[in-house]
Amino acid sequence: MIDNIRFDEKGLIPAIIQDYASGQVLMLAYMNEESLNKTIASGKTWFYSRRRQRLWMKGEDSGHIQTVKEIRYDCDEDTLLIMVEQTGVACHTGHNSCFYRNIDDTEIEAAHLDPGKVYAAGRVGSGILYELYDVIIDRQKKKPEGSYTTYLFNQGLDKILKKVGEENAEVIIAAKNGEKGEVIYEASDLIYHLLVLLVNQGIDIADVFTELKSRR
């Protein structure tokens, strides 16, 4: 693959780093041929610092390493897309992604729910599923009073399965009624209860995404 890569006149190529499970763009950095070879050989991301004029491994100081899952290059062969499993956060500011602000300088990432975990508040996509999944895990561990999720875990598997079945039926009815808003509402209920079931069964949501990717 590396023989096809077109480095620029300085021997560099931009590398877009993307979370393998969620699809979130985490950062952009530059590689030269040596850092790309080290990335391929080690399975961890290595970059070339234009400011410091040296190679560096992501997470070498912070421990927030990136485990490489897949490397792609674009049609012009002058940009890399590297999909990784991120340990901790990707940005030195403490945000999960370096792209945590929009063009008017408004931060779009919410505060940490747990150390090392941040979520894009304004992001539409799988990020909200990870956020909800972690909230459900937190409810399972702490069992706060008055929480519906706590109630489900206290009632046990049969109750959770019953709710999954009920919400599935509600989605079917909503679809038959032809009301899009109703379908969205009921589908959201179903997804929530499915996530509760996954947590109850000890299944990581990333495993579901991996299964879907394998079918794709």
Solvent accessible surface area in square Angstrom, and as a share of the most:
residue,aa,sasa,rsa
1,M,90,0.40
2,I,40,0.20
3,D,138,0.71
4,N,68,0.35
5,I,14,0.07
6,R,148,0.54
7,F,53,0.22
8,D,64,0.33
9,E,158,0.71
10,K,158,0.67
11,G,29,0.28
12,L,11,0.05
13,I,1,0.00
14,P,34,0.22
15,A,0,0.00
16,I,55,0.28
17,I,0,0.00
18,Q,40,0.18
19,D,24,0.12
20,Y,58,0.22
21,A,35,0.27
22,S,21,0.13
23,G,31,0.30
24,Q,23,0.10
25,V,64,0.37
26,L,0,0.00
27,M,12,0.05
28,L,85,0.42
29,A,13,0.10
30,Y,52,0.20
31,M,0,0.00
32,N,28,0.15
33,E,97,0.43
34,E,101,0.45
35,S,0,0.00
36,L,0,0.00
37,N,67,0.34
38,K,70,0.30
39,T,1,0.00
40,I,90,0.45
41,A,92,0.71
42,S,58,0.37
43,G,25,0.24
44,K,56,0.24
45,T,0,0.00
46,W,51,0.18
47,F,0,0.00
48,Y,45,0.17
49,S,13,0.08
50,R,139,0.51
51,R,202,0.74
52,R,98,0.36
53,Q,123,0.55
54,R,104,0.38
55,L,34,0.17
56,W,46,0.16
57,M,39,0.18
58,K,22,0.09
59,G,9,0.09
60,E,74,0.33
61,D,135,0.70
62,S,73,0.47
63,G,41,0.39
64,H,54,0.24
65,I,46,0.23
66,Q,0,0.00
67,T,42,0.24
68,V,29,0.17
69,K,99,0.42
70,E,58,0.26
71,I,36,0.18
72,R,105,0.38
73,Y,75,0.29
74,D,54,0.28
75,C,127,0.76
76,D,79,0.41
77,E,57,0.26
78,D,59,0.30
79,T,33,0.19
80,L,1,0.00
81,L,49,0.24
82,I,0,0.00
83,M,14,0.06
84,V,0,0.00
85,E,100,0.45
86,Q,27,0.12
87,T,65,0.38
88,G,27,0.26
89,V,8,0.05
90,A,1,0.01
91,C,7,0.04
92,H,175,0.78
93,T,63,0.37
94,G,27,0.26
95,H,31,0.14
96,N,28,0.14
97,S,1,0.01
98,C,49,0.30
99,F,116,0.48
100,Y,19,0.07
101,R,130,0.47
102,N,66,0.34
103,I,182,0.92
104,D,101,0.52
105,D,99,0.52
106,T,70,0.40
107,E,100,0.45
108,I,57,0.29
109,E,18,0.08
110,A,42,0.32
111,A,86,0.67
112,H,84,0.37
113,L,89,0.44
114,D,50,0.26
115,P,131,0.82
116,G,30,0.29
117,K,90,0.38
118,V,9,0.05
119,Y,20,0.08
120,A,20,0.15
121,A,73,0.56
122,G,58,0.56
123,R,67,0.25
124,V,151,0.87
125,G,35,0.34
126,S,24,0.15
127,G,13,0.13
128,I,99,0.50
129,L,46,0.23
130,Y,43,0.16
131,E,41,0.18
132,L,54,0.27
133,Y,17,0.07
134,D,19,0.10
135,V,39,0.23
136,I,1,0.00
137,I,44,0.22
138,D,36,0.19
139,R,78,0.28
140,Q,61,0.27
141,K,152,0.65
142,K,146,0.62
143,K,80,0.34
144,P,50,0.31
145,E,174,0.78
146,G,91,0.87
147,S,21,0.14
148,Y,99,0.38
149,T,13,0.08
150,T,9,0.05
151,Y,94,0.36
152,L,0,0.00
153,F,23,0.10
154,N,98,0.50
155,Q,100,0.45
156,G,22,0.21
157,L,72,0.36
158,D,116,0.60
159,K,50,0.21
160,I,0,0.00
161,L,82,0.41
162,K,119,0.51
163,K,37,0.16
164,V,25,0.14
165,G,41,0.39
166,E,68,0.30
167,E,15,0.07
168,N,70,0.36
169,A,44,0.34
170,E,71,0.32
171,V,30,0.17
172,I,99,0.50
173,I,92,0.47
174,A,0,0.00
175,A,58,0.45
176,K,167,0.71
177,N,89,0.45
178,G,59,0.57
179,E,100,0.45
180,K,168,0.71
181,G,52,0.50
182,E,63,0.28
183,V,45,0.26
184,I,118,0.60
185,Y,146,0.56
186,E,24,0.11
187,A,31,0.24
188,S,62,0.40
189,D,44,0.23
190,L,30,0.15
191,I,79,0.40
192,Y,35,0.13
193,H,7,0.03
194,L,73,0.36
195,L,6,0.03
196,V,0,0.00
197,L,34,0.17
198,L,31,0.16
199,V,10,0.06
200,N,48,0.25
201,Q,93,0.41
202,G,68,0.66
203,I,67,0.34
204,D,67,0.35
205,I,6,0.03
206,A,29,0.22
207,D,82,0.43
208,V,57,0.32
209,F,42,0.18
210,T,71,0.41
211,E,82,0.37
212,L,98,0.49
213,K,79,0.33
214,S,86,0.55
215,R,182,0.66
216,R,232,0.85
